[in-house]
Amino acid sequence: MAKFEIKERDCLSRIGRLETPHGIIETPALLPVINPNKMLIEPDEMRKLFGVNAIITNSYIIYRSDKLRRKALSEGIHSLLKFDGVIMTDSGTFQSHVYGSVDVDYLEIFEFQRDMGSDIGTILDLFTEPDENRTTAKRKVIETVKRARKSVVVKDKMLAACTVQGGVYEDLRARCAEEMGKIDCDIHPVGGVVPLMENQRYDELVRCIVSSKMHLPLSRPIHLFGAGHPMVFPLAIALGVDMMDSSSYAKYARDERFIFPWGTKKLQDMEEIPCNCPVCSRVDAKELKEMNKEERERNIALHNLYICFSEMKRIKMSIREGSLWELVEEKASINPLIMDALRFLERESIKEWLERFEPVSRKSAFFYINRHSMHRPIVYRYQKRLLSVYKPSGEIIVREEVEKPYGRTYRKEWERSKTDIVIKSPFGPVPLPLDEMYPIAQSVFPKVIDKESEELAERILNKLLEKNEVKPVEKPERGKRNLDIDRVRFTLDMQFGKGVSDILLDGEMSIRKSKSTGKIRNVFVDGRHILSMRARDGMFTLKIAGARILHEFYAPPRYRVIVENDVSRFIREGRNVFAKFVIDCDSKLRPHDECIVVNEDDELLAVGRCLLNREEMLSFNHGIAVKVREGLDQS
């Protein structure tokens, strides 16, 4: 099994490290397609210009040529392509799509990839055309799985890529993915989707990716064959695609088409080239038109690569910032067919799935881009938790949104009444004590949002009122209370679950606030420091004293990450928890949630922050599962 680990994440995207015989691939990765018969740009030049350390080429093309085959077998694929980085090979499946069939045995072509030293070899699966009927698609899935089982037996040290097929039938994709997950392979390409991308059938593309990803082992990288245009990159990566290949840089160049982040343009239609890459800053449209065909094609191909790799850098930056959904929605605002594809992600079942992998907060603020912004998993989580956790103390008064944080305007009214103040926000209703919690305070909206999002927020407010059988009042009932204490209680229940505030705050509570900002910093109960509130997202970090309370009150596996007894000493000393030592985990924990670490005997070892959810912890054998903040021996 390949060694793959997650370093950073956002949505389902993963900045990770995949080890191969010829080096490490950092995901998400774009592998340029190299035609061994016509190398428009040499792989080594790509490495120097773009930092490319992984490429993909077609083993069937090499196999069909006596000259190339002999050299590949005698000197190796790396010598043939004059490239010492990672080389992935396809098997001829795409040629079967183009020409109808290939004249090679599936085991023979897989062994050929192994024998010429491919780092990642792909099975010869059966390409399922989008217009094929269910019977044909099902037959091809069964045969593809059979071929995968037999192929991996002979892979040796080569990583095996076993492709998920199934056409446009989501249940067949799911079935194929489940069967592939049982096979000892390393990478899972999503195949048979090039026709969908060529015809901008993005809704069906998303369904193919999601139905495959949902049923594949989380510890294996996902590859998208023929990703093509960078317009698709952010969406595919947000849905869990780790690697992509593309020949579009060369294919478009042959047709004198320029790739741009927002679309494509033919050279003949441009007087100005809206780009300042090294190619376009050196020559203008007129000069390109006057070049000989070969030189023009090469320059356009170089430009296309600059754009593709620039977009990949932007995606990685977005992952690190926690703003990938914004980038996805930006692309959807440019192309309405991508916007249509996003509607599939608004299904309740898909939102529930996406939410399981959604970090609890981000480094960057929540930026509203378009109507899909209010269907992001973080919004779904807020609304779902609010409806399950929040119970008014009495009457409710609904107030209009004001400048954030809302407490600056409504603090006095809250503290002088018994009536709960609920703010009408784009996220839906916001009880005043939650006004500093992510993403409420850390959000940016225009003065007017789209009508559909307004109606969604209104529906959530009505659900809240109906669930609690209350009607808004016009005037608050007089009373006395403390917003800071309520903020601690409300935030705890939203972050950790209903009723947790009663458990953690059972005793004499005191609050320490920042002298400079006036915001809550630390919470003490009976003199013990149990919680600290983070300024950046208004959520709590758990201290050892707080962890002890949760550990004593709640039965396993609640709030727990359970590790092997053998590593107990290291965790108590403050070492991080690696996924391979995790035995079980609370299924309610989400990435970046606070957790307590215990051993098999339920002995408290440490407190920390999850980097993975339960499914990921149990799937991965490499990488950190919990970033330990404080071990028991350190307290």
N, C-alpha and C positions, 0 to 999 in steps of 0.2 A: 504494500500500500504506500502511495506517495506521501511524503511529509509535507503537509499543508497546514498553515496556522494563520489566524487572523491577528492583525496588528491594530487596525483602526476600522471603524464601521460607520455607516449611516444608511437608513432604510435597510434593504437587504444587501447593499453593496459592501464589499470587503476589500480593504487594502491588506493584502496578505502576502505570504511567502510560500512559493511552491518550489521544492527542491527537485532538480532533474540531474541526470548524469553530466550535463554540460553547464551547470550553473543554476542560479535561482531566478525564477520569474516573479517579479512583483506584480500582483494583481491590483486593480484590473489592468489587463495587458492587451494591446493590439498587436497582432502578428501579421506583418505584411506578407502577402502571397508572392512567392518567387516562382516564376516560370523558368525551369532549367534550360529550356530551348531558347528563350529570349529574355535575358536579364536586362531590363530597361535601366535599372539602377542596381548595382552590385550590393549584396548584403553587407559587405564590409564598409561600403560607403554609407549605407543606412545607419550602421553603428556609429560612424564618426559624426554624421550630420544630426541624427535624431536620438542617439543613445539606444538604438534597437539591440536587444540582446536575445530576442527570440523571433524566429520566422517560421513560416509554414510553406511546404512545397508538396507537389503531387507525386506520390510514389508510382502511380500508374503510368504517368508520362515517362518517368525514368525507366520503368520496367519495359515499356514498349519499344524503347530505343536500345538496340544492341550496344552501341557505343557508350551511352550513359549508364546502362545496366552493368556492363563489365567494370567500368571505372568506379561506380558506386560500391560494388561488391569487393573490388580489390583494394580500393583506397579509402572507402567510407564516404558517407553522404556529406560530412563536414569538409572533406577535401574537395569533393565535387563542386560544392557551392562556395568554396573558399571562405568559410565562416566557422569560427570556433565557438559560437554561442549555442543557444538551445534551438534545435530543429524539430519541428513537429511535421509529420507527414500525413496527408490524406490518402485514401485508398483507391479512389476511382469511382466512388459513389456519385459524385457530381457529374462525372462523364456519362454515367448510366442515365442520369436525368437528361443530359443534353442529347446524347446519341441513342438512347434506348437500351443499351446494354454494354457490358465490358467483357472481353474474352480472357478472363483470368479467374482462377479458383480463389475463394475468399481466404482460405488458410494459406495458400501460396503467396498472396500479396501481403498478408500480415507478417509471415515469416521473412519475406523479402525486406520489409521495413526494419525488422529486427536485425537481419543479417548485414544491412548496410549502415547500421549504427544510428538509426533514428532515436531521438530522445523520447519522443511521444509518438506512438504508432496508433493508427485508427483502424477499427474493424471495417470490413467491406459490408456495410449495411445496405438495406434495400430502400432506396429513396421513395418516399410516399408523396405523390403529387397532390396538390390541394384539391383537385377536382376528382380524385379517385373515390369510388364508393367505399362504404364501410367494410364490405366483405373483403375487398382487395387490400384495404389498409390493415385490417386485422391479420390477414395472411402474411403480409410483409412484416408486421410487428413480431409475430411468432417466429418467422424465419430469422429476423434480425437478432432476436434474443438467443436463438439456437446458435447462430454464428458467433455471437459474443462469448457464450459459454465455452465453446470449443477453441476460440482464438486465444483467450487469456491463458490457457494452459501452456502455450508456447511463447509467451511474451518475454521470458527471462528477465533481464534488468531493464528492459524498455518499459516505459509507462504506457498503459493501455487506455485508449480513449474509446469508450463504448457508447455509441450514439443512440439517442432517444428518438424514435420515429412514432408515427401514428397519424400523420396528416393533420387535418383540422379537427379531428375528433378528440375532444378533451379527455374522455374516458379511456381511449386507447393510448393516448400519451401517458396518462396516469398509470395504466397497467404496464406499459413498456418501462416506465421509470422505476416502478416497484420491482420488476423482475431484474432490471439492470443493477439496482441497488443491492441485490443478493449476490452479485458476481464480483469476484476479486479483481476489480479494475481500479483505475486511478482518476480518470477524468470523464465527464459526461458531456459530449457535445449535444446541442439541440439541433437536429437535422431536418431537412426537408422544408426549410423556411425561406430559401432564397427567392422563390417565385412570389411569396407574400411581400417581401421587402421591395422587390423590383416593381410591384404593382401598388405599392403603398397601402397594402392591406394590414395596417398596423393593429387594428382591433384583433384580427385573427392571430397575428404574430404574438401579441401579448398573451392571448389565451394559450398558445403553444408553449411559451416560456413558463407561464405560471403553472399550468397543469403538469409540466415536467418537473420544475423546481420543487413543487410542493411534495413530491413523492420520491425525491432522490436523497441520498445521504448528505447531510449538511457539511460533512468533513471533506467532501470531494468537490473540486472546482468544476464550474459549469462553463462550457465553451459554446459560443454562438457562431455557427458556420455562416460565412458570407455576410457579415454585418453591414458592409457597404458604406452607407453615408453616415457622417457624424451626427446628423439629426437624430438618429436612432440610438446612438451610444448611451446618453444619459438614462433613458428609459430602460433599456436592456440591463444596464448595470444596476440601476435602482431596484430591479426585480431579481437580482442575484446572479447575473452573468458575470463571471470572473475573467474570461478570456474571449477574444473575438479575432477573427481573421478577416482580411479585406483585400480584394484585388481591384477595388474600385479606383484606386489612385492611378493604376495603369490602364484599366479598361476605359475610364472616362477620358484619360489623356489621349487615347487612340481616336476618340470622337471629338477631340479638342474641347472637352468640357472641363470647367473649373469647379472644384468643390469649394464651397464656402460654408461657414457655420450655419447659415440659414437656408441653403439650397445649392443649386448648381446653375451655371451660366455657360453658354457656348461662347467661344472666343469671338466668333463672327458677329455676335450680338453686343459686344462691348467695345466702347471707345475708351473707357477708363476701367482699370482693374481695381476694384475696391479692396486692396490688400497691400500690406507692407512687409511681406515675408522676404527673405533674401533674394528670391527669384523676381518677385514683382517690384522690388525696390531697385533692381538692376536693369530690367527691361520693361518697356511699356507694351500696350496692346498692339500698337502699330509695328513695333520691332518684332514681336512674336509672329505676327501674321506674315512678315517678310522672311522669316527664317525658313530653312529647308524643313521638310516634314519630320525627319528623325530628330533634329535638334529641338524643334517646337514640342514634339511629343514628350521628350525627356524633361524639358523645362516645366511643362504643365504637370507631369507626374511628380516632379519635385515639389512644386507648389501644393499639389493635392496632399502629399505626405506631410508637409509643414502644417497644413490646416488640420489634418487628422490627429497628428501628435500634439498639436497645440490644444485641441479639444480634449484629448485624454488628460493632459496636465490640468486643464480647467476642472475636469471631473474629479480628479484626485484631490485638488484643492477644496472642492465643494464637499467631498467626503470628510476631509479633515476638519472643515469648518462646521459641518452638520447642515449644509444648505443644498443638498443634492435634489430634494424635491423642488426647490425653487428653480433649479436649472432645468429639470424635467418639464415643469409648467411653462417656463420661458420658451422652450422648444415647441410646446403645444400651442402657445399663443401665436407662434409663427406659422405652424402647419395645423389646420383644423382636423386633419385625419389623425394626427397624434392626439388631439383633444378628444376625438371620438374613442380612441383606444383607452384613454384614461377613465372613461365612463364604466368600463368593465371592472376597474379597481374599486368602484363605489358600491359594489355588491357587499352585503353584510358579511357573507362568509369570507370574502377576500379581505375585507377590512380586519376581521378577527384574526386571520392568518398573518397579515402584515404587522398588526399590532404586537404580536408575540416577539417580533425581532426589532421593534422600535425602541431606541434608547429613551430613557425617561426624561432627559433634557439634552440641550445642545449648547455648544459654545456660542453660536450665533443666534440672533433674534429670529422670531418667526416672521417672515415677510409674506404678505398676501400678494399673489401674482394674478390669479384668476379664479374662476368658480371652483376649480378642483382643489384649491388651497384648503377649503373648508371640509375636504374629504380625506385629508392626510391622516395617517394612523395616529398621530399625536393628538389631533382634534377628536377623533373617534374615541380614543382612550379617555380624554378629559370628560367628554359628554357621558360616556358609559359609567365611569367611576362616580361622577357627580350624581347621576340618577340612582345609583345603588348605595351611595354613602351618605349623602346630605339629607338630613331631616331637620326642618325648621324648628326652632325653639318655641315658636308660637305663630304669630301672624307674619305675613310677608308684605313688604312694600317694594315695588319695582321702580328703580330709578334709571334715568337715561345715562348713557356712557359719558364720562368726562375724561379729562387728562389723567393718564396713568402715573403712579398708582392711585386707584380710586379713593384710598383711605385719606389722602390729603384733603379731599373735598368732603367726604362723608363720615370722617372719624367722629366728630362731635355728635352728629345725629345718631350714630350707632351706639355710642357710649351713654347717651341720655335716654335710651329707649329699650323696650323689651322686644321690639319688632325687628325681624331680620331684614336687612337691606340687601336686595339682589339687583345687580347691575345688568342691564340689557347690553350684551356685547356681541360681536360677530361670532364668538365661540359658543354663544348661547348664554344662559343665566350664569352670573358669577356672584356667589355670596361674598360680601365685602371682605371677610377675613382671608379669602383666597386671592386677593388682588395682587400679591407680590410673587405668586407661584408661577413657575413656567407652565405654559407659554403665555399666560395672561398679561403679565407686566412686560415681558420680553417679546413684544409683537409690534408690528408696524402695518397699519391699514390706511387706505385712502379715506377721505371723508365720506365717500359713498361707495359701497360695495355692490356687487351684482344682486339682482332681485332674488335669484334662486338661493343664494347664500343667506340672505336676509330671512327668507321663508324657512330655511332649515333651522336657523337660530331661534326663530319664533316657535317652531314645532317642539324644540327641546325645552323651551320655557314652559309651554303648555303641558308637556309630559310631566315636568317637575311639579307643576301645580296640581295636576290630576292625580299623580301618584301619592302626593301628601294631602290630598283633599283640602286644599286651601285656595282662597281667592285673595288677590292682592287688595290691600286696604289703601286708603288715601292718606291717612294720618297715622304716624307711629304712636304706639302706647308708651307712656313715660316709664322709665326704669333706669337702672344703672348697671353697667358692665365695662369690662376692659378689653379693648380691641386686640391688644398684644396677646393676652391670654387666649382669646378666641382664635387668633391667628395661629398660635401654636397648636391648639386642639384641631381646628379645621384642617390645617396642613398635614398633621400627623395622620388623620383618618383618610385623607385623599391619597397620601403617599404610601401608607402601610396597610390600610384597610380599616373598615368600620369597627369602631370600638377600641382601637389601639391606644387612643389618647387616654381612655379611662385606665388602661393598664399601666402605661408608662408614666402617667402623671399622678399616680396614686400616692399622695404624700404632700408635703409642703413644697410648692413650686416657687422658684425665683427665676427671674430673667435678667440677663446681662445684655445691654444694648451698646452699639457702637457710639462713641462720643462724637464722631464726625458726621455720621449719617442718621443716627437715631434709630437704626434698624436693629432687629433682634440678632444677636450673635450666639449666645450660649443659653442653654436651659438646664437648670439644676433642680433636682428633687431630693429633699431631705439632705441637702448639702452635696449630693453626688452629681457630677457633671455627666448628664446622660445624652445630650444632643447639642449639635452646633448647626446653626442655619447658614447655608451658603448664600453669599451676597449675589452671586451671578444668576441663580435660578430660584431663589426663595424656597429651597427644599432642605431637608435635614440630612446631616451625616450622623451616623450612630456611633456613640462612644461605647467603650467596653462596659461601663456601668449600665447603659441602656440595653446593650446586648444581653447582659445577665438577666435583666427583667423579662425580656422577650423569651429567652431560653427557658427560664423557670416556668413561665405561664403557658406558653404554647407548646403543644406536642409536635414531635417530628412529623413531616419534614418542614413545617411552617417556618419561613424565613431562613431556612438552613441550606447550606451546601455541605454535603456529607462526604468526607474523604476517608481514605484507607488509614487504618490505625498506624501503619508503619511511618507515615509522614507527620504524625501528630506533633512531635518535638519541633520539627522545622517550622510548622505553621504557628505554634505557640511563640516561637522566637521572632515572628513577623515576616516569614518568607511568603511569597505569593503562592497561590494554589494553581497547579498545572492541571489541565483538563484530564490527563491520563490517570490522575489519582482520585478523580471524582467518582463516587459510587452512586449518588443520587442527589436530587436537588428539588427544592420547592418549585412546582410548575408555574406558580404565579410570579416568580421573579423574572424581571426583564433586564436587558442590558443596561448597565450603570445603576441598577437598583442597589440599595444597601442590603447587606446580608450578614448572617452569622455563620461561622465555619465551625463544624463539629466533626468528631470522628465517628466510627461505627458504633461506639458505646454511648453516643450522644454527649460526649464531654465537650464543653465549650473550649474552642482553641483560639479564635480570633474574630475580628469584625473587619469587614471590607466592602468592596464594591464589585459587583458582578460585571464581567466583560462579555459574558455569554449568557444565553438563557439555558433552561434545562435540556432542551433537545440538542443544543450545540455542545454542551458540556459532556453529554453522554455519547455523542458522535465523534468528537475530536480526540485524537491521541497526542496532539502537539499543541503547544501554546498555552498562554495563561488564561485561566477561567475566572479567577478572583484576584483582584488587586488588594492585598491585605493592607489595611491601614494601621492596625494595632493588634499585636499578638498578646495573648494572656500573660506571657512572661514579661512583656514590656510595660504592662500597666502598673 
